[in-house]
Amino acid sequence: MQLASLSNRHPPERLDLLRLRDTRERIQRELIYLIAEEQGCQVQ
C-alpha cells in the first residue's frame, strides 16, 4: 500500500495497485508505471 500512497500515480493507477493482494505483483506493476513514466508513456 505504501507504493500507491507515496507515488505520483493517477487515482485509477493507485486503485489498481491497492486492489492487488500479491506484494510481488504490486511491486512489478509499480515498476511498469515508473518505467513508462521515465520513457514518457502512459500505461493503459
HTML snippet that shows the backbone in 3Dmol.js (N, CA, C, O; Angstrom):
<script src="https://3Dmol.org/build/3Dmol-min.js"></script>
<div id="view" style="width:600px;height:400px;position:relative"></div>
<script>
const pdb = `
ATOM      1  N   MET A   1       0.814  -1.199   0.000  1.00  0.00           N
ATOM      2  CA  MET A   1       0.000   0.000   0.000  1.00  0.00           C
ATOM      3  C   MET A   1       0.851   1.254   0.000  1.00  0.00           C
ATOM      4  O   MET A   1       0.415   2.295  -0.490  1.00  0.00           O
ATOM      5  N   GLN A   2       2.029   1.176   0.527  1.00  0.00           N
ATOM      6  CA  GLN A   2       2.872   2.362   0.579  1.00  0.00           C
ATOM      7  C   GLN A   2       3.262   2.846  -0.805  1.00  0.00           C
ATOM      8  O   GLN A   2       3.394   4.050  -1.023  1.00  0.00           O
ATOM      9  N   LEU A   3       3.449   1.932  -1.737  1.00  0.00           N
ATOM     10  CA  LEU A   3       3.796   2.357  -3.090  1.00  0.00           C
ATOM     11  C   LEU A   3       2.722   3.256  -3.668  1.00  0.00           C
ATOM     12  O   LEU A   3       3.027   4.293  -4.255  1.00  0.00           O
ATOM     13  N   ALA A   4       1.491   2.873  -3.509  1.00  0.00           N
ATOM     14  CA  ALA A   4       0.393   3.666  -4.063  1.00  0.00           C
ATOM     15  C   ALA A   4       0.301   5.029  -3.389  1.00  0.00           C
ATOM     16  O   ALA A   4      -0.001   6.025  -4.047  1.00  0.00           O
ATOM     17  N   SER A   5       0.558   5.083  -2.095  1.00  0.00           N
ATOM     18  CA  SER A   5       0.421   6.356  -1.388  1.00  0.00           C
ATOM     19  C   SER A   5       1.625   7.271  -1.597  1.00  0.00           C
ATOM     20  O   SER A   5       1.482   8.493  -1.556  1.00  0.00           O
ATOM     21  N   LEU A   6       2.796   6.705  -1.819  1.00  0.00           N
ATOM     22  CA  LEU A   6       3.998   7.515  -1.977  1.00  0.00           C
ATOM     23  C   LEU A   6       4.263   7.939  -3.415  1.00  0.00           C
ATOM     24  O   LEU A   6       4.978   8.913  -3.655  1.00  0.00           O
ATOM     25  N   SER A   7       3.706   7.232  -4.347  1.00  0.00           N
ATOM     26  CA  SER A   7       3.989   7.533  -5.748  1.00  0.00           C
ATOM     27  C   SER A   7       3.082   8.643  -6.254  1.00  0.00           C
ATOM     28  O   SER A   7       2.109   9.025  -5.603  1.00  0.00           O
ATOM     29  N   ASN A   8       3.421   9.144  -7.417  1.00  0.00           N
ATOM     30  CA  ASN A   8       2.628  10.201  -8.044  1.00  0.00           C
ATOM     31  C   ASN A   8       1.668   9.613  -9.072  1.00  0.00           C
ATOM     32  O   ASN A   8       1.451  10.198 -10.133  1.00  0.00           O
ATOM     33  N   ARG A   9       1.105   8.476  -8.760  1.00  0.00           N
ATOM     34  CA  ARG A   9       0.180   7.798  -9.673  1.00  0.00           C
ATOM     35  C   ARG A   9      -1.138   8.548  -9.737  1.00  0.00           C
ATOM     36  O   ARG A   9      -1.549   9.213  -8.786  1.00  0.00           O
ATOM     37  N   HIS A  10      -1.783   8.423 -10.881  1.00  0.00           N
ATOM     38  CA  HIS A  10      -3.142   8.944 -11.036  1.00  0.00           C
ATOM     39  C   HIS A  10      -4.083   8.062 -10.220  1.00  0.00           C
ATOM     40  O   HIS A  10      -3.773   6.896  -9.977  1.00  0.00           O
ATOM     41  N   PRO A  11      -5.220   8.596  -9.797  1.00  0.00           N
ATOM     42  CA  PRO A  11      -6.139   7.800  -8.961  1.00  0.00           C
ATOM     43  C   PRO A  11      -6.475   6.411  -9.514  1.00  0.00           C
ATOM     44  O   PRO A  11      -6.468   5.450  -8.745  1.00  0.00           O
ATOM     45  N   PRO A  12      -6.771   6.261 -10.820  1.00  0.00           N
ATOM     46  CA  PRO A  12      -7.076   4.896 -11.297  1.00  0.00           C
ATOM     47  C   PRO A  12      -5.883   3.942 -11.147  1.00  0.00           C
ATOM     48  O   PRO A  12      -6.058   2.762 -10.845  1.00  0.00           O
ATOM     49  N   GLU A  13      -4.669   4.469 -11.361  1.00  0.00           N
ATOM     50  CA  GLU A  13      -3.476   3.634 -11.207  1.00  0.00           C
ATOM     51  C   GLU A  13      -3.275   3.270  -9.736  1.00  0.00           C
ATOM     52  O   GLU A  13      -2.914   2.135  -9.429  1.00  0.00           O
ATOM     53  N   ARG A  14      -3.499   4.195  -8.845  1.00  0.00           N
ATOM     54  CA  ARG A  14      -3.387   3.905  -7.409  1.00  0.00           C
ATOM     55  C   ARG A  14      -4.380   2.826  -7.002  1.00  0.00           C
ATOM     56  O   ARG A  14      -4.048   1.905  -6.255  1.00  0.00           O
ATOM     57  N   LEU A  15      -5.597   2.954  -7.503  1.00  0.00           N
ATOM     58  CA  LEU A  15      -6.625   1.973  -7.186  1.00  0.00           C
ATOM     59  C   LEU A  15      -6.229   0.588  -7.689  1.00  0.00           C
ATOM     60  O   LEU A  15      -6.425  -0.409  -6.995  1.00  0.00           O
ATOM     61  N   ASP A  16      -5.671   0.530  -8.901  1.00  0.00           N
ATOM     62  CA  ASP A  16      -5.187  -0.748  -9.429  1.00  0.00           C
ATOM     63  C   ASP A  16      -4.145  -1.361  -8.504  1.00  0.00           C
ATOM     64  O   ASP A  16      -4.181  -2.561  -8.231  1.00  0.00           O
ATOM     65  N   LEU A  17      -3.220  -0.542  -8.023  1.00  0.00           N
ATOM     66  CA  LEU A  17      -2.182  -1.043  -7.120  1.00  0.00           C
ATOM     67  C   LEU A  17      -2.774  -1.527  -5.799  1.00  0.00           C
ATOM     68  O   LEU A  17      -2.367  -2.563  -5.272  1.00  0.00           O
ATOM     69  N   LEU A  18      -3.721  -0.787  -5.277  1.00  0.00           N
ATOM     70  CA  LEU A  18      -4.308  -1.155  -3.992  1.00  0.00           C
ATOM     71  C   LEU A  18      -5.165  -2.417  -4.077  1.00  0.00           C
ATOM     72  O   LEU A  18      -5.337  -3.125  -3.085  1.00  0.00           O
ATOM     73  N   ARG A  19      -5.696  -2.690  -5.254  1.00  0.00           N
ATOM     74  CA  ARG A  19      -6.522  -3.888  -5.434  1.00  0.00           C
ATOM     75  C   ARG A  19      -5.689  -5.163  -5.454  1.00  0.00           C
ATOM     76  O   ARG A  19      -6.195  -6.246  -5.160  1.00  0.00           O
ATOM     77  N   LEU A  20      -4.419  -5.034  -5.798  1.00  0.00           N
ATOM     78  CA  LEU A  20      -3.564  -6.212  -5.882  1.00  0.00           C
ATOM     79  C   LEU A  20      -3.251  -6.723  -4.489  1.00  0.00           C
ATOM     80  O   LEU A  20      -2.849  -5.951  -3.619  1.00  0.00           O
ATOM     81  N   ARG A  21      -3.431  -8.007  -4.271  1.00  0.00           N
ATOM     82  CA  ARG A  21      -3.165  -8.606  -2.967  1.00  0.00           C
ATOM     83  C   ARG A  21      -1.731  -9.129  -2.871  1.00  0.00           C
ATOM     84  O   ARG A  21      -1.161  -9.216  -1.783  1.00  0.00           O
ATOM     85  N   ASP A  22      -1.163  -9.473  -4.014  1.00  0.00           N
ATOM     86  CA  ASP A  22       0.177 -10.038  -4.038  1.00  0.00           C
ATOM     87  C   ASP A  22       1.212  -8.907  -4.068  1.00  0.00           C
ATOM     88  O   ASP A  22       1.222  -8.090  -4.988  1.00  0.00           O
ATOM     89  N   THR A  23       2.070  -8.870  -3.064  1.00  0.00           N
ATOM     90  CA  THR A  23       3.073  -7.811  -2.949  1.00  0.00           C
ATOM     91  C   THR A  23       4.007  -7.794  -4.147  1.00  0.00           C
ATOM     92  O   THR A  23       4.338  -6.729  -4.669  1.00  0.00           O
ATOM     93  N   ARG A  24       4.430  -8.971  -4.579  1.00  0.00           N
ATOM     94  CA  ARG A  24       5.337  -9.046  -5.725  1.00  0.00           C
ATOM     95  C   ARG A  24       4.678  -8.453  -6.975  1.00  0.00           C
ATOM     96  O   ARG A  24       5.309  -7.703  -7.720  1.00  0.00           O
ATOM     97  N   GLU A  25       3.431  -8.789  -7.193  1.00  0.00           N
ATOM     98  CA  GLU A  25       2.712  -8.264  -8.354  1.00  0.00           C
ATOM     99  C   GLU A  25       2.548  -6.745  -8.250  1.00  0.00           C
ATOM    100  O   GLU A  25       2.668  -6.034  -9.248  1.00  0.00           O
ATOM    101  N   ARG A  26       2.277  -6.259  -7.053  1.00  0.00           N
ATOM    102  CA  ARG A  26       2.122  -4.815  -6.830  1.00  0.00           C
ATOM    103  C   ARG A  26       3.422  -4.082  -7.157  1.00  0.00           C
ATOM    104  O   ARG A  26       3.399  -3.035  -7.805  1.00  0.00           O
ATOM    105  N   ILE A  27       4.546  -4.623  -6.715  1.00  0.00           N
ATOM    106  CA  ILE A  27       5.842  -4.005  -6.988  1.00  0.00           C
ATOM    107  C   ILE A  27       6.152  -4.047  -8.477  1.00  0.00           C
ATOM    108  O   ILE A  27       6.660  -3.073  -9.033  1.00  0.00           O
ATOM    109  N   GLN A  28       5.851  -5.161  -9.125  1.00  0.00           N
ATOM    110  CA  GLN A  28       6.083  -5.266 -10.567  1.00  0.00           C
ATOM    111  C   GLN A  28       5.248  -4.254 -11.329  1.00  0.00           C
ATOM    112  O   GLN A  28       5.733  -3.627 -12.270  1.00  0.00           O
ATOM    113  N   ARG A  29       4.006  -4.094 -10.930  1.00  0.00           N
ATOM    114  CA  ARG A  29       3.126  -3.118 -11.589  1.00  0.00           C
ATOM    115  C   ARG A  29       3.662  -1.701 -11.399  1.00  0.00           C
ATOM    116  O   ARG A  29       3.656  -0.907 -12.339  1.00  0.00           O
ATOM    117  N   GLU A  30       4.118  -1.383 -10.207  1.00  0.00           N
ATOM    118  CA  GLU A  30       4.679  -0.047  -9.955  1.00  0.00           C
ATOM    119  C   GLU A  30       5.925   0.176 -10.804  1.00  0.00           C
ATOM    120  O   GLU A  30       6.134   1.275 -11.317  1.00  0.00           O
ATOM    121  N   LEU A  31       6.749  -0.848 -10.958  1.00  0.00           N
ATOM    122  CA  LEU A  31       7.925  -0.724 -11.819  1.00  0.00           C
ATOM    123  C   LEU A  31       7.521  -0.452 -13.264  1.00  0.00           C
ATOM    124  O   LEU A  31       8.163   0.340 -13.954  1.00  0.00           O
ATOM    125  N   ILE A  32       6.470  -1.103 -13.713  1.00  0.00           N
ATOM    126  CA  ILE A  32       5.969  -0.852 -15.071  1.00  0.00           C
ATOM    127  C   ILE A  32       5.555   0.609 -15.206  1.00  0.00           C
ATOM    128  O   ILE A  32       5.881   1.261 -16.199  1.00  0.00           O
ATOM    129  N   TYR A  33       4.836   1.124 -14.210  1.00  0.00           N
ATOM    130  CA  TYR A  33       4.416   2.532 -14.246  1.00  0.00           C
ATOM    131  C   TYR A  33       5.630   3.469 -14.245  1.00  0.00           C
ATOM    132  O   TYR A  33       5.663   4.451 -14.988  1.00  0.00           O
ATOM    133  N   LEU A  34       6.616   3.163 -13.417  1.00  0.00           N
ATOM    134  CA  LEU A  34       7.797   4.025 -13.335  1.00  0.00           C
ATOM    135  C   LEU A  34       8.595   4.022 -14.633  1.00  0.00           C
ATOM    136  O   LEU A  34       9.061   5.070 -15.081  1.00  0.00           O
ATOM    137  N   ILE A  35       8.751   2.860 -15.230  1.00  0.00           N
ATOM    138  CA  ILE A  35       9.487   2.770 -16.498  1.00  0.00           C
ATOM    139  C   ILE A  35       8.740   3.517 -17.591  1.00  0.00           C
ATOM    140  O   ILE A  35       9.348   4.247 -18.374  1.00  0.00           O
ATOM    141  N   ALA A  36       7.426   3.337 -17.648  1.00  0.00           N
ATOM    142  CA  ALA A  36       6.628   4.037 -18.652  1.00  0.00           C
ATOM    143  C   ALA A  36       6.714   5.548 -18.451  1.00  0.00           C
ATOM    144  O   ALA A  36       6.820   6.306 -19.416  1.00  0.00           O
ATOM    145  N   GLU A  37       6.670   5.971 -17.207  1.00  0.00           N
ATOM    146  CA  GLU A  37       6.773   7.405 -16.906  1.00  0.00           C
ATOM    147  C   GLU A  37       8.119   7.955 -17.348  1.00  0.00           C
ATOM    148  O   GLU A  37       8.198   9.045 -17.913  1.00  0.00           O
ATOM    149  N   GLU A  38       9.165   7.204 -17.090  1.00  0.00           N
ATOM    150  CA  GLU A  38      10.518   7.620 -17.472  1.00  0.00           C
ATOM    151  C   GLU A  38      10.637   7.751 -18.986  1.00  0.00           C
ATOM    152  O   GLU A  38      11.346   8.625 -19.485  1.00  0.00           O
ATOM    153  N   GLN A  39       9.946   6.887 -19.709  1.00  0.00           N
ATOM    154  CA  GLN A  39      10.009   6.908 -21.175  1.00  0.00           C
ATOM    155  C   GLN A  39       8.971   7.849 -21.778  1.00  0.00           C
ATOM    156  O   GLN A  39       8.894   7.986 -22.999  1.00  0.00           O
ATOM    157  N   GLY A  40       8.186   8.490 -20.943  1.00  0.00           N
ATOM    158  CA  GLY A  40       7.191   9.439 -21.424  1.00  0.00           C
ATOM    159  C   GLY A  40       5.942   8.774 -21.965  1.00  0.00           C
ATOM    160  O   GLY A  40       5.235   9.361 -22.784  1.00  0.00           O
ATOM    161  N   CYS A  41       5.661   7.568 -21.526  1.00  0.00           N
ATOM    162  CA  CYS A  41       4.488   6.822 -21.981  1.00  0.00           C
ATOM    163  C   CYS A  41       3.433   6.796 -20.889  1.00  0.00           C
ATOM    164  O   CYS A  41       3.689   7.154 -19.739  1.00  0.00           O
ATOM    165  N   GLN A  42       2.249   6.367 -21.275  1.00  0.00           N
ATOM    166  CA  GLN A  42       1.178   6.193 -20.296  1.00  0.00           C
ATOM    167  C   GLN A  42       0.690   4.759 -20.381  1.00  0.00           C
ATOM    168  O   GLN A  42       0.354   4.279 -21.464  1.00  0.00           O
ATOM    169  N   VAL A  43       0.650   4.075 -19.252  1.00  0.00           N
ATOM    170  CA  VAL A  43       0.218   2.684 -19.208  1.00  0.00           C
ATOM    171  C   VAL A  43      -1.294   2.627 -19.254  1.00  0.00           C
ATOM    172  O   VAL A  43      -1.973   3.365 -18.540  1.00  0.00           O
ATOM    173  N   GLN A  44      -1.821   1.750 -20.094  1.00  0.00           N
ATOM    174  CA  GLN A  44      -3.271   1.600 -20.199  1.00  0.00           C
ATOM    175  C   GLN A  44      -3.673   0.218 -19.827  1.00  0.00           C
ATOM    176  O   GLN A  44      -4.860  -0.107 -19.852  1.00  0.00           O
TER     177      GLN A  44
END
`;
const viewer = $3Dmol.createViewer("view");
viewer.addModel(pdb, "pdb");
viewer.setStyle({}, {cartoon: {color: "spectrum"}});
viewer.zoomTo();
viewer.render();
</script>
